[in-house]
Amino acid sequence: MTNDYRARIMPADVALAEVQSGQCVYIHNGCAEPVELVQALTRRGEELHDVEVLHMATFGIADYSLPRYEGHFRVNSLFIGGNVRQAVQEGRADYTPIFLSEIEGLFTSGALPIDVCLLQCTPPDNYGYMSLGVSVDASLTAAQCAKHVIVEINDQMPHTLGDTFLHVSRVDAFVETSHPLAEYTTHGVSDIHGAIARRVAPLIPDGAVIQTGIGGIPEAVLGLLHDHKDLGIHSEMVPESAVKLIQAGVINNERKAIHRHKVIAGFVLGTKVLFDFIDNNPAFEFRRTAYANDPFVIAQNERMVALNSAIEVDLTGQVCADSMGPTMYSGIGGQVDFLRGAARSKGGLPIITLPSTAKNGTVSRIVPRLQPGAGVVTSRGDVHYVITEHGVAYLHGKTLRQRAEALIEVADPRFRGELEEFAKESRLLGSDRATVPV
């Protein structure tokens, strides 16, 4: 370890004095948010102006996005998390729509310059290397591109393996802490999630390589895979529900075409159970999202299963996954990266899942047209499977008429009649088509 490492340890408020008005400050994402550094940054809010705060979703505090700091801080969210969603929706924060695989290119090209990077890492080893722990994602590249790097050293951060290491020589200031990480807890699996999972699980073959998004449906699907064999994971994110499958030997990565015997992940979301499991676990190989989400890398996995969600799908197969009409909700994330990778994988399954209704069954999520202002995250040309609790619609290579027929069949029966009437009026379906039975 370099001799001057300890000379750069200082209180958080001293370290954050480096931030100046007009600068861009990047914050480590997910459960790796450096909470003490964020608190120190926020404490400087009244004396700073026009500071851009840049990150994907974080699961800690985000007080810098509160109305009192308008004009002092302005969030630029690369994927909207719940802690900044209101600020984005009220116009006090920004959202940059971008494929997760392309975020790091904004840093390396200089298109999105970073002045100060705030990270949370493990204590350095004897060689001076710190692990970024639960979240490598785009943060390691951000640190390598930033003009000034501040690291919150937390002895409770798990030491993860792969492309996770930053040397102390790259860091300008260290703040020593010891506290539990921010956690992501699931909201449980509903009966509808379970019904959708029962449609998905039989499609997944033994030896498949799986990517999952966030939420009850992926959790439910993973919960039904205990009788499968030789599954693998290549995903931007690994959820806590994967732990039991790994411990049971269901996920062993034995039949992967690339990175055999390794779980490939950009970050994990979960609780201390997951954090303890990945600590120094050689079964996990963390990679930057520019690699883990590269469709050309993903496609090298055979039987690649991409499980992603949607807010609504129209009768031609267009998928909205980041907004409710014009109101931004989340982000593009890795959905398109993995759907395209799975589509090019030998035996791959690109899957969109969603409950057929919202608002306690009063609104259909299979819709005639996307809401005005809704964003198309996944184009109709990229969609293969759309699965609800009512069935499986396969759209790839299908005509608009065939797509409308298939999607009406997986809509909630209460809405099929009006969907069919719209399809007939818009000439997606012939006027002589028999009415879908309810």
ZASE-690901 format. One record per residue: residue in one letter; x negated, y negated, z of N, C-alpha, C in turn. Coordinates in steps of 0.2 Angstrom, whole numbers, padded with zeros to 4 digits, always signed. Layout:
<atoms>
AXYZXYZXYZ
...
</atoms>
This chain:
<atoms>
M-0004+0006+0000+0000+0000+0000-0004-0006+0000
T-0002-0011-0004-0006-0017-0004-0007-0021+0003
N-0013-0024+0004-0014-0026+0011-0010-0032+0013
D-0008-0036+0008-0004-0042+0009+0003-0041+0010
Y+0006-0035+0010+0013-0033+0010+0016-0036+0016
R+0013-0035+0022+0016-0037+0028+0016-0045+0029
A+0011-0048+0025+0011-0055+0026+0017-0059+0022
R+0020-0055+0018+0026-0058+0015+0033-0056+0018
I+0032-0053+0024+0039-0052+0028+0041-0058+0031
M+0047-0060+0031+0049-0066+0033+0057-0066+0035
P+0060-0071+0039+0067-0071+0040+0071-0072+0033
A+0077-0070+0033+0081-0070+0027+0082-0078+0025
D+0083-0082+0030+0084-0089+0028+0078-0092+0025
V+0072-0090+0027+0066-0093+0025+0065-0090+0017
A+0066-0084+0016+0065-0081+0010+0070-0084+0005
L+0076-0085+0007+0081-0088+0002+0080-0096+0001
A+0076-0099+0005+0074-0106+0003+0071-0107-0004
E+0069-0101-0007+0067-0102-0014+0072-0104-0019
V+0078-0102-0017+0084-0103-0022+0085-0111-0023
Q+0085-0113-0029+0086-0120-0031+0093-0121-0035
S+0095-0127-0034+0101-0128-0038+0100-0127-0046
G+0105-0125-0049+0105-0123-0056+0102-0117-0058
Q+0099-0113-0053+0096-0107-0055+0101-0101-0055
C+0099-0095-0058+0103-0089-0058+0100-0084-0053
V+0105-0082-0049+0103-0077-0044+0106-0070-0045
Y+0102-0065-0046+0105-0058-0047+0105-0055-0041
I+0111-0051-0040+0112-0047-0034+0113-0040-0035
H+0109-0035-0032+0109-0028-0032+0116-0026-0032
N+0118-0021-0036+0125-0019-0037+0128-0014-0032
G+0134-0012-0033+0137-0007-0029+0136-0006-0022
C+0135+0000-0019+0134+0000-0012+0127-0002-0010
A+0123-0004-0014+0116-0007-0013+0116-0014-0012
E+0121-0017-0011+0121-0025-0010+0117-0026-0004
P+0112-0031-0005+0108-0033+0001+0112-0038+0005
V+0116-0036+0010+0120-0040+0013+0117-0046+0017
E+0111-0044+0020+0108-0050+0024+0106-0055+0020
L+0103-0053+0014+0101-0058+0009+0107-0062+0006
V+0112-0059+0005+0118-0062+0002+0121-0067+0008
Q+0121-0065+0014+0123-0070+0019+0119-0076+0020
A+0112-0075+0019+0107-0081+0019+0108-0085+0013
L+0110-0082+0007+0111-0086+0001+0117-0090+0003
T+0123-0087+0005+0129-0091+0006+0128-0097+0011
R+0124-0095+0016+0123-0101+0021+0120-0107+0018
R+0117-0106+0013+0114-0112+0009+0118-0115+0005
G+0124-0113+0004+0129-0115-0001+0130-0123-0001
E+0131-0126+0005+0133-0133+0005+0127-0137+0002
E+0121-0135+0002+0116-0139+0000+0114-0137-0008
L+0117-0132-0011+0115-0130-0018+0121-0132-0022
H+0119-0133-0029+0124-0134-0034+0123-0130-0040
D+0129-0128-0043+0128-0125-0049+0124-0119-0050
V+0124-0115-0044+0120-0109-0044+0124-0103-0047
E+0121-0100-0052+0125-0094-0055+0123-0088-0051
V+0128-0084-0049+0127-0078-0045+0130-0072-0050
L+0125-0068-0052+0126-0063-0057+0126-0056-0054
H+0130-0052-0056+0130-0045-0054+0136-0041-0057
M+0135-0034-0057+0141-0030-0058+0145-0030-0052
A+0149-0024-0051+0154-0024-0045+0149-0023-0039
T+0150-0026-0034+0147-0025-0027+0152-0023-0022
F+0150-0019-0017+0155-0017-0012+0154-0020-0005
G+0150-0025-0005+0149-0028+0001+0153-0035+0001
I+0150-0040+0005+0153-0046+0005+0152-0051-0001
A+0156-0055-0003+0155-0060-0008+0158-0067-0006
D+0156-0069-0001+0159-0076+0002+0157-0081-0003
Y+0152-0081-0007+0150-0086-0011+0155-0087-0017
S+0160-0083-0017+0165-0084-0022+0172-0087-0019
L+0171-0089-0013+0177-0092-0010+0178-0099-0012
P+0184-0102-0012+0186-0109-0015+0181-0114-0012
R+0179-0113-0005+0175-0119-0002+0168-0119-0005
Y+0166-0114-0009+0159-0115-0012+0160-0116-0020
E+0166-0118-0022+0167-0120-0029+0162-0126-0031
G+0158-0126-0036+0154-0131-0038+0147-0130-0035
H+0146-0126-0030+0140-0124-0027+0138-0117-0030
F+0142-0112-0030+0141-0106-0033+0146-0104-0038
R+0144-0101-0043+0149-0098-0048+0147-0091-0050
V+0151-0087-0049+0150-0080-0050+0150-0079-0058
N+0145-0075-0061+0146-0072-0067+0146-0064-0066
S+0152-0061-0067+0153-0054-0066+0152-0050-0072
L+0148-0045-0072+0147-0041-0078+0152-0035-0078
F+0155-0034-0072+0160-0029-0071+0164-0032-0065
I+0170-0033-0065+0174-0037-0060+0175-0032-0054
G+0173-0033-0048+0174-0029-0042+0180-0033-0038
G+0183-0029-0033+0188-0032-0030+0186-0038-0026
N+0180-0039-0024+0178-0044-0019+0177-0051-0023
V+0177-0051-0030+0177-0057-0034+0183-0058-0039
R+0187-0053-0038+0193-0053-0043+0197-0059-0043
Q+0199-0061-0037+0203-0067-0036+0200-0073-0039
A+0193-0074-0038+0190-0080-0040+0190-0080-0048
V+0189-0074-0051+0189-0074-0058+0196-0076-0061
Q+0201-0073-0058+0208-0074-0060+0210-0081-0059
E+0207-0084-0054+0209-0091-0053+0204-0096-0057
G+0200-0094-0061+0195-0098-0065+0189-0101-0061
R+0188-0099-0055+0182-0101-0051+0176-0097-0053
A+0177-0092-0056+0171-0087-0058+0172-0085-0065
D+0166-0082-0068+0166-0080-0075+0166-0072-0075
Y+0168-0070-0081+0167-0063-0083+0164-0062-0090
T+0158-0058-0090+0155-0057-0096+0157-0050-0099
P+0161-0049-0104+0162-0043-0106+0157-0040-0110
I+0154-0034-0108+0148-0031-0111+0148-0023-0110
F+0146-0019-0115+0145-0012-0113+0139-0012-0108
L+0140-0007-0103+0135-0006-0098+0129-0005-0101
S+0128-0001-0106+0122+0001-0109+0118-0005-0112
E+0121-0011-0113+0118-0016-0116+0116-0022-0111
I+0118-0021-0105+0117-0027-0100+0109-0028-0100
E+0105-0023-0099+0098-0024-0098+0095-0028-0104
G+0098-0027-0110+0095-0030-0116+0096-0038-0115
L+0101-0040-0111+0102-0047-0110+0096-0050-0106
F+0094-0046-0101+0088-0048-0097+0082-0048-0101
T+0080-0043-0104+0074-0042-0107+0073-0047-0113
S+0078-0048-0117+0078-0053-0122+0078-0060-0120
G+0079-0062-0114+0079-0068-0112+0086-0072-0113
A+0091-0068-0116+0097-0071-0117+0101-0073-0110
L+0099-0069-0105+0102-0070-0098+0096-0071-0093
P+0093-0076-0093+0087-0077-0089+0089-0077-0081
I+0085-0073-0077+0086-0072-0070+0080-0076-0066
D+0082-0081-0062+0077-0084-0058+0075-0081-0052
V+0080-0078-0048+0079-0075-0042+0083-0068-0042
C+0080-0063-0040+0083-0056-0040+0083-0054-0032
L+0089-0052-0030+0090-0050-0023+0091-0042-0023
L+0087-0038-0020+0087-0031-0020+0088-0029-0013
Q+0090-0022-0012+0089-0019-0006+0086-0012-0007
C+0080-0011-0004+0076-0005-0005+0074-0001+0001
T+0071+0005+0000+0068+0008+0005+0062+0005+0008
P+0059+0006+0014+0053+0004+0015+0048+0007+0010
P+0042+0003+0009+0037+0006+0004+0034+0012+0007
D+0032+0016+0002+0028+0022+0004+0020+0020+0004
N+0016+0025+0005+0009+0024+0006+0006+0021+0000
Y+0009+0022-0006+0006+0019-0012+0009+0012-0014
G+0014+0010-0009+0017+0003-0011+0023+0003-0015
Y+0026+0009-0016+0032+0010-0020+0038+0010-0015
M+0043+0006-0017+0050+0006-0014+0055+0009-0019
S+0060+0013-0016+0065+0016-0020+0071+0011-0020
L+0074+0010-0025+0081+0006-0026+0087+0010-0023
G+0085+0016-0021+0091+0020-0018+0097+0022-0022
V+0103+0020-0019+0109+0022-0022+0111+0019-0028
S+0107+0014-0030+0109+0010-0036+0103+0007-0040
V+0102+0011-0046+0096+0009-0050+0099+0004-0055
D+0105+0007-0059+0109+0004-0064+0104-0001-0068
A+0106-0008-0068+0102-0013-0072+0098-0017-0067
S+0098-0015-0061+0094-0019-0056+0087-0018-0056
L+0084-0013-0058+0077-0012-0058+0074-0016-0064
T+0078-0016-0070+0076-0021-0075+0077-0028-0073
A+0082-0030-0070+0083-0037-0067+0077-0039-0063
A+0074-0035-0059+0069-0036-0055+0062-0037-0059
Q+0062-0033-0064+0056-0034-0068+0056-0040-0072
C+0062-0043-0074+0062-0049-0078+0063-0055-0074
A+0064-0055-0068+0066-0061-0064+0059-0064-0062
K+0060-0071-0061+0054-0075-0060+0052-0074-0052
H+0057-0073-0048+0056-0072-0041+0060-0066-0038
V+0057-0062-0034+0060-0056-0032+0060-0056-0024
I+0066-0055-0021+0066-0055-0014+0069-0048-0012
V+0066-0044-0008+0069-0037-0006+0071-0037+0001
E+0077-0034+0002+0079-0033+0009+0077-0025+0010
I+0072-0024+0015+0070-0017+0016+0074-0015+0022
N+0077-0009+0020+0082-0006+0025+0080+0001+0026
D+0079+0003+0032+0076+0010+0033+0082+0015+0033
Q+0088+0013+0032+0094+0017+0031+0096+0018+0023
M+0092+0015+0019+0093+0016+0012+0090+0023+0010
P+0094+0027+0007+0091+0034+0005+0086+0033+0000
H+0081+0037+0000+0075+0037-0005+0077+0042-0011
T+0078+0039-0016+0081+0043-0022+0075+0043-0027
L+0076+0048-0031+0070+0050-0036+0072+0049-0043
G+0067+0048-0047+0068+0047-0054+0065+0040-0056
D+0069+0036-0060+0066+0029-0062+0069+0024-0057
T+0067+0025-0051+0070+0021-0045+0065+0016-0042
F+0059+0016-0044+0053+0013-0040+0051+0006-0042
L+0050+0002-0037+0047-0005-0038+0042-0005-0033
H+0036-0008-0036+0030-0009-0032+0030-0015-0028
V+0027-0015-0022+0027-0021-0018+0024-0027-0021
S+0019-0026-0026+0016-0031-0029+0020-0036-0033
R+0026-0033-0035+0031-0037-0039+0035-0041-0035
V+0035-0041-0029+0040-0044-0024+0036-0050-0021
D+0040-0055-0020+0038-0062-0018+0039-0062-0010
A+0045-0059-0008+0046-0060-0001+0050-0054+0001
F+0049-0052+0008+0052-0046+0011+0056-0048+0017
V+0062-0045+0018+0066-0046+0024+0067-0039+0027
E+0065-0038+0033+0066-0031+0036+0073-0031+0039
T+0076-0025+0038+0083-0025+0041+0084-0017+0043
S+0089-0016+0046+0091-0009+0048+0099-0009+0049
H+0103-0007+0044+0110-0007+0045+0113-0002+0040
P+0119+0001+0041+0122+0005+0036+0124+0002+0030
L+0124+0005+0024+0125+0003+0018+0132+0001+0017
A+0134-0003+0013+0141-0004+0011+0144+0002+0008
E+0150+0004+0009+0153+0010+0007+0159+0009+0002
Y+0159+0014-0002+0165+0014-0006+0169+0020-0004
T+0175+0019-0002+0180+0025+0001+0186+0025-0004
T+0187+0032-0006+0193+0033-0011+0199+0032-0007
H+0204+0030-0012+0211+0029-0009+0215+0035-0009
G+0212+0041-0010+0216+0047-0010+0219+0049-0016
V+0221+0055-0017+0223+0058-0023+0231+0059-0022
S+0235+0056-0027+0242+0056-0027+0244+0062-0030
D+0251+0064-0030+0254+0069-0034+0253+0068-0041
I+0254+0062-0043+0253+0061-0051+0246+0062-0053
H+0241+0060-0049+0234+0061-0050+0233+0069-0051
G+0236+0072-0046+0235+0080-0046+0238+0083-0053
A+0244+0080-0055+0247+0083-0061+0243+0081-0067
I+0240+0075-0067+0236+0074-0073+0230+0078-0073
A+0227+0079-0067+0221+0084-0066+0222+0091-0069
R+0228+0093-0068+0230+0100-0070+0231+0100-0077
R+0232+0095-0081+0231+0094-0088+0224+0094-0091
V+0220+0091-0087+0213+0090-0089+0208+0096-0088
A+0209+0099-0082+0204+0104-0079+0204+0110-0084
P+0209+0113-0087+0209+0118-0091+0205+0117-0098
L+0205+0111-0100+0201+0109-0106+0193+0109-0105
I+0191+0109-0099+0184+0108-0097+0181+0115-0097
P+0176+0117-0102+0173+0124-0102+0168+0125-0097
D+0166+0131-0095+0160+0132-0091+0154+0129-0095
G+0149+0127-0092+0144+0124-0095+0144+0117-0097
A+0150+0114-0096+0151+0107-0098+0147+0102-0094
V+0145+0097-0097+0142+0091-0093+0147+0085-0092
I+0148+0083-0086+0153+0079-0085+0151+0072-0083
Q+0155+0067-0085+0155+0060-0083+0161+0058-0081
T+0162+0055-0075+0168+0052-0072+0168+0045-0071
G+0174+0042-0071+0174+0035-0069+0176+0035-0061
I+0179+0029-0059+0181+0029-0052+0189+0030-0051
G+0191+0033-0046+0198+0033-0045+0200+0040-0043
G+0207+0040-0042+0210+0046-0040+0210+0052-0045
I+0211+0050-0051+0211+0055-0056+0205+0059-0057
P+0199+0056-0057+0192+0059-0057+0192+0064-0051
E+0193+0061-0045+0193+0065-0039+0197+0071-0039
A+0203+0070-0042+0208+0076-0043+0205+0081-0047
V+0202+0079-0053+0199+0083-0058+0194+0087-0055
L+0189+0084-0052+0183+0087-0049+0186+0092-0043
G+0191+0091-0040+0194+0095-0035+0197+0102-0038
L+0198+0102-0044+0201+0108-0048+0195+0112-0051
L+0189+0111-0050+0184+0114-0054+0180+0119-0050
H+0182+0121-0045+0178+0126-0040+0178+0133-0043
D+0182+0134-0048+0181+0141-0051+0177+0141-0058
H+0175+0135-0060+0171+0134-0066+0164+0136-0064
K+0160+0137-0069+0153+0139-0069+0148+0135-0072
D+0142+0134-0069+0137+0131-0073+0138+0124-0076
L+0142+0120-0072+0143+0113-0074+0137+0108-0073
G+0137+0103-0076+0131+0098-0075+0134+0091-0075
I+0130+0086-0073+0132+0079-0073+0127+0075-0076
H+0130+0071-0081+0126+0065-0084+0131+0059-0084
S+0130+0055-0079+0135+0050-0078+0132+0043-0076
E+0135+0037-0078+0133+0031-0075+0134+0031-0067
M+0139+0034-0065+0141+0034-0058+0143+0042-0055
V+0140+0043-0050+0142+0050-0047+0146+0049-0040
P+0152+0051-0040+0156+0050-0034+0155+0056-0028
E+0157+0054-0023+0156+0059-0017+0159+0066-0018
S+0164+0066-0021+0167+0073-0022+0163+0078-0026
A+0158+0075-0029+0153+0080-0033+0149+0084-0028
V+0148+0081-0022+0144+0085-0017+0146+0092-0015
K+0152+0093-0014+0155+0100-0013+0154+0105-0019
L+0155+0102-0025+0153+0106-0031+0146+0108-0031
I+0142+0103-0030+0135+0105-0030+0133+0110-0025
Q+0135+0109-0018+0134+0114-0013+0136+0121-0014
A+0142+0121-0018+0145+0128-0020+0142+0131-0026
G+0137+0127-0029+0134+0130-0035+0138+0130-0041
V+0144+0126-0041+0148+0125-0047+0144+0120-0052
I+0141+0115-0049+0137+0110-0053+0130+0112-0051
N+0127+0115-0056+0120+0117-0055+0115+0115-0061
N+0119+0112-0066+0115+0109-0072+0111+0114-0075
E+0113+0120-0075+0109+0126-0077+0109+0126-0085
R+0115+0124-0088+0115+0125-0095+0115+0118-0099
K+0112+0113-0096+0111+0106-0099+0106+0107-0105
A+0107+0103-0110+0103+0103-0116+0097+0099-0114
I+0098+0093-0111+0093+0089-0109+0093+0088-0101
H+0087+0087-0098+0087+0086-0091+0090+0092-0087
R+0088+0097-0089+0091+0104-0086+0089+0104-0079
H+0094+0106-0075+0093+0106-0067+0094+0100-0064
K+0095+0094-0068+0095+0088-0064+0102+0084-0065
V+0105+0081-0060+0110+0077-0061+0107+0070-0063
I+0110+0067-0069+0108+0061-0071+0113+0056-0069
A+0111+0050-0066+0115+0045-0063+0112+0038-0063
G+0116+0033-0064+0113+0026-0064+0114+0024-0057
F+0120+0026-0053+0121+0024-0046+0126+0029-0044
V+0127+0029-0037+0132+0033-0034+0137+0028-0030
L+0143+0030-0029+0148+0027-0025+0151+0031-0020
G+0150+0030-0013+0153+0034-0008+0152+0031-0001
T+0151+0036+0003+0150+0035+0010+0143+0038+0012
K+0142+0038+0019+0135+0040+0022+0135+0048+0020
V+0140+0051+0019+0140+0058+0017+0136+0059+0011
L+0138+0055+0006+0134+0055-0001+0127+0053+0000
F+0126+0047+0004+0120+0044+0004+0115+0049+0007
D+0117+0052+0012+0112+0057+0015+0111+0063+0011
F+0116+0065+0006+0115+0071+0002+0110+0069-0004
I+0109+0063-0006+0105+0061-0011+0098+0059-0009
D+0097+0059-0002+0091+0056+0000+0085+0062-0001
N+0080+0060-0005+0075+0064-0007+0077+0071-0010
N+0083+0071-0013+0086+0077-0016+0083+0077-0023
P+0079+0082-0025+0076+0083-0031+0081+0085-0037
A+0087+0087-0035+0092+0088-0040+0095+0082-0043
F+0094+0076-0040+0096+0070-0043+0090+0066-0046
E+0091+0064-0052+0086+0060-0056+0090+0053-0058
F+0088+0048-0055+0092+0042-0056+0088+0038-0062
R+0092+0036-0067+0090+0032-0073+0093+0025-0073
R+0090+0021-0077+0093+0014-0078+0099+0016-0083
T+0104+0011-0083+0110+0012-0087+0108+0011-0094
A+0103+0008-0096+0101+0007-0103+0100+0014-0106
Y+0097+0019-0101+0096+0026-0103+0102+0030-0102
A+0104+0030-0096+0110+0035-0094+0116+0033-0098
N+0117+0027-0100+0123+0026-0104+0122+0025-0112
D+0116+0027-0114+0115+0026-0121+0119+0032-0125
P+0123+0030-0129+0127+0035-0132+0123+0041-0136
F+0117+0039-0138+0113+0043-0142+0110+0048-0137
V+0109+0046-0131+0106+0051-0126+0112+0055-0124
I+0118+0052-0122+0123+0056-0120+0125+0062-0125
A+0125+0060-0131+0127+0065-0136+0122+0071-0137
Q+0116+0071-0134+0112+0076-0134+0114+0082-0129
N+0119+0080-0124+0122+0085-0120+0127+0089-0124
E+0127+0095-0124+0132+0099-0127+0138+0100-0122
R+0144+0100-0125+0150+0101-0121+0151+0095-0116
M+0149+0089-0118+0150+0083-0114+0157+0081-0113
V+0159+0080-0107+0166+0078-0105+0166+0071-0102
A+0169+0066-0105+0169+0060-0103+0176+0058-0100
L+0177+0057-0094+0183+0056-0091+0184+0048-0089
N+0188+0045-0092+0189+0038-0091+0196+0036-0091
S+0198+0030-0088+0205+0028-0087+0207+0022-0091
A+0213+0021-0091+0216+0015-0094+0221+0012-0090
I+0223+0005-0092+0228+0002-0089+0234+0003-0093
E+0234+0003-0100+0239+0004-0104+0236+0006-0111
V+0240+0010-0115+0238+0013-0121+0244+0011-0126
D+0243+0008-0132+0249+0007-0136+0250+0013-0141
L+0255+0012-0145+0257+0018-0149+0253+0020-0155
T+0248+0015-0156+0243+0017-0161+0236+0020-0158
G+0236+0020-0151+0230+0022-0148+0225+0017-0145
Q+0227+0011-0146+0222+0006-0143+0223+0006-0135
V+0217+0006-0132+0216+0007-0125+0214+0000-0122
C+0218-0002-0117+0216-0008-0113+0214-0005-0106
A+0208-0007-0104+0206-0004-0098+0203-0010-0093
D+0203-0016-0095+0199-0021-0091+0204-0027-0089
S+0210-0027-0092+0214-0033-0090+0222-0031-0090
M+0226-0035-0087+0233-0034-0087+0235-0040-0091
G+0237-0039-0097+0238-0045-0101+0232-0049-0102
P+0232-0056-0101+0226-0060-0101+0223-0060-0094
T+0225-0057-0089+0223-0058-0082+0217-0052-0082
M+0211-0054-0081+0205-0050-0080+0206-0046-0074
Y+0204-0039-0074+0205-0035-0068+0198-0031-0067
S+0195-0029-0072+0189-0025-0070+0183-0026-0076
G+0182-0022-0080+0177-0023-0085+0177-0018-0090
I+0173-0019-0096+0172-0013-0101+0168-0008-0097
G+0163-0009-0093+0159-0004-0090+0156+0001-0095
G+0156+0008-0093+0153+0013-0097+0158+0017-0102
Q+0164+0015-0102+0169+0019-0105+0168+0020-0112
V+0166+0015-0116+0165+0016-0123+0158+0020-0124
D+0153+0018-0120+0147+0022-0121+0148+0029-0120
F+0152+0031-0115+0152+0039-0114+0157+0042-0119
L+0163+0038-0121+0167+0041-0126+0164+0042-0132
R+0160+0037-0134+0156+0038-0141+0151+0044-0140
G+0148+0044-0134+0143+0049-0134+0146+0056-0134
A+0151+0057-0130+0155+0063-0130+0158+0065-0137
A+0160+0060-0140+0163+0062-0147+0157+0065-0152
R+0151+0063-0150+0146+0065-0155+0142+0071-0152
S+0144+0073-0146+0141+0079-0143+0144+0086-0146
K+0140+0091-0146+0143+0097-0149+0148+0100-0143
G+0154+0101-0145+0159+0103-0141+0162+0098-0136
G+0160+0091-0137+0162+0086-0132+0169+0085-0132
L+0171+0082-0126+0178+0080-0125+0178+0073-0122
P+0180+0068-0127+0181+0061-0125+0188+0060-0122
I+0189+0059-0116+0196+0059-0113+0198+0052-0110
I+0204+0050-0111+0207+0044-0108+0213+0047-0103
T+0213+0045-0097+0218+0048-0093+0222+0042-0090
L+0228+0042-0089+0232+0037-0085+0239+0040-0083
P+0241+0037-0077+0248+0039-0076+0253+0036-0081
S+0258+0039-0082+0263+0037-0088+0266+0030-0086
T+0267+0029-0079+0270+0023-0077+0266+0019-0072
A+0269+0013-0071+0266+0008-0065+0272+0005-0062
K+0270+0002-0056+0275-0002-0052+0281+0003-0050
N+0279+0008-0047+0284+0013-0044+0288+0016-0050
G+0286+0017-0056+0289+0020-0061+0294+0015-0065
T+0293+0009-0064+0298+0004-0067+0295+0002-0074
V+0288+0003-0075+0285+0000-0081+0281+0006-0084
S+0282+0007-0091+0278+0012-0094+0271+0009-0096
R+0266+0014-0095+0259+0012-0097+0258+0015-0104
I+0262+0019-0107+0262+0020-0114+0267+0014-0117
V+0264+0010-0121+0268+0004-0123+0268+0003-0130
P+0273+0000-0133+0274-0002-0140+0268-0006-0143
R+0267-0011-0139+0261-0015-0141+0257-0017-0134
L+0251-0018-0135+0248-0020-0129+0250-0027-0127
Q+0250-0029-0120+0253-0035-0118+0249-0041-0122
P+0252-0047-0123+0249-0052-0126+0243-0054-0122
G+0237-0055-0125+0231-0056-0121+0227-0051-0119
A+0230-0045-0119+0226-0039-0116+0220-0037-0121
G+0215-0035-0117+0209-0033-0121+0209-0026-0123
V+0206-0025-0129+0205-0018-0132+0198-0016-0130
V+0198-0012-0125+0191-0009-0123+0189-0004-0128
T+0193+0001-0129+0192+0006-0133+0197+0006-0139
S+0194+0006-0145+0198+0005-0151+0201+0011-0153
R+0206+0011-0157+0210+0017-0159+0206+0022-0163
G+0200+0019-0166+0196+0024-0169+0191+0028-0165
D+0191+0026-0158+0186+0029-0154+0190+0034-0149
V+0197+0034-0149+0201+0038-0145+0202+0045-0148
H+0201+0050-0143+0202+0057-0145+0208+0059-0141
Y+0207+0060-0134+0212+0063-0130+0215+0057-0126
V+0222+0057-0125+0225+0053-0120+0230+0058-0116
I+0229+0058-0110+0232+0063-0105+0235+0059-0100
T+0242+0061-0099+0246+0058-0093+0248+0065-0090
E+0252+0064-0084+0255+0069-0081+0260+0073-0085
H+0262+0070-0091+0267+0074-0095+0264+0077-0101
G+0258+0077-0102+0255+0081-0107+0248+0078-0110
V+0246+0081-0115+0240+0080-0119+0242+0077-0126
A+0239+0071-0127+0240+0069-0134+0233+0068-0137
Y+0232+0072-0143+0226+0072-0146+0227+0067-0153
L+0223+0062-0153+0224+0057-0158+0219+0057-0164
H+0213+0059-0162+0207+0058-0167+0209+0061-0174
G+0208+0057-0179+0210+0060-0186+0217+0060-0188
K+0221+0057-0183+0229+0057-0184+0231+0051-0187
T+0236+0051-0191+0239+0045-0194+0243+0041-0188
L+0245+0035-0190+0248+0031-0185+0255+0034-0183
R+0258+0037-0188+0264+0041-0187+0263+0046-0182
Q+0258+0050-0183+0257+0056-0179+0254+0054-0172
R+0251+0048-0171+0249+0046-0165+0255+0043-0161
A+0259+0040-0164+0265+0037-0161+0269+0043-0158
E+0270+0049-0162+0274+0054-0160+0271+0058-0154
A+0264+0058-0154+0260+0062-0149+0261+0058-0142
L+0260+0051-0143+0260+0047-0137+0267+0046-0134
I+0272+0046-0138+0279+0046-0135+0280+0053-0131
E+0277+0058-0134+0278+0064-0130+0275+0065-0123
V+0270+0061-0122+0267+0061-0115+0269+0055-0111
A+0273+0050-0114+0276+0045-0110+0281+0048-0105
D+0283+0043-0100+0288+0045-0095+0294+0046-0099
P+0298+0051-0098+0305+0053-0102+0309+0047-0102
R+0309+0043-0096+0314+0037-0096+0312+0032-0101
F+0306+0032-0104+0304+0026-0108+0304+0029-0116
R+0305+0035-0117+0303+0038-0123+0308+0035-0128
G+0314+0034-0126+0319+0032-0131+0318+0025-0134
E+0316+0020-0129+0314+0014-0132+0308+0013-0136
L+0303+0018-0134+0297+0018-0138+0298+0021-0145
E+0303+0025-0145+0304+0028-0152+0308+0023-0156
E+0312+0019-0153+0316+0014-0157+0311+0009-0159
F+0306+0007-0155+0301+0002-0157+0297+0005-0163
A+0295+0011-0163+0291+0014-0168+0295+0015-0174
K+0302+0016-0174+0306+0016-0180+0306+0009-0183
E+0308+0004-0179+0309-0003-0181+0302-0005-0184
S+0297-0003-0182+0290-0006-0184+0287-0001-0190
R+0291+0004-0192+0290+0009-0197+0284+0013-0195
L+0282+0014-0189+0277+0019-0187+0280+0026-0188
L+0287+0026-0187+0291+0033-0187+0296+0031-0193
G+0298+0037-0196+0304+0036-0201+0310+0035-0197
S+0315+0032-0200+0321+0031-0197+0326+0037-0196
D+0324+0042-0200+0328+0048-0199+0325+0053-0194
R+0320+0051-0191+0317+0056-0186+0322+0057-0180
A+0322+0064-0178+0326+0066-0173+0324+0062-0166
T+0329+0060-0162+0327+0057-0156+0323+0062-0151
V+0318+0059-0148+0314+0064-0143+0319+0065-0137
P+0320+0072-0136+0324+0074-0130+0321+0071-0123
V+0326+0069-0119+0324+0067-0112+0325+0072-0107
</atoms>
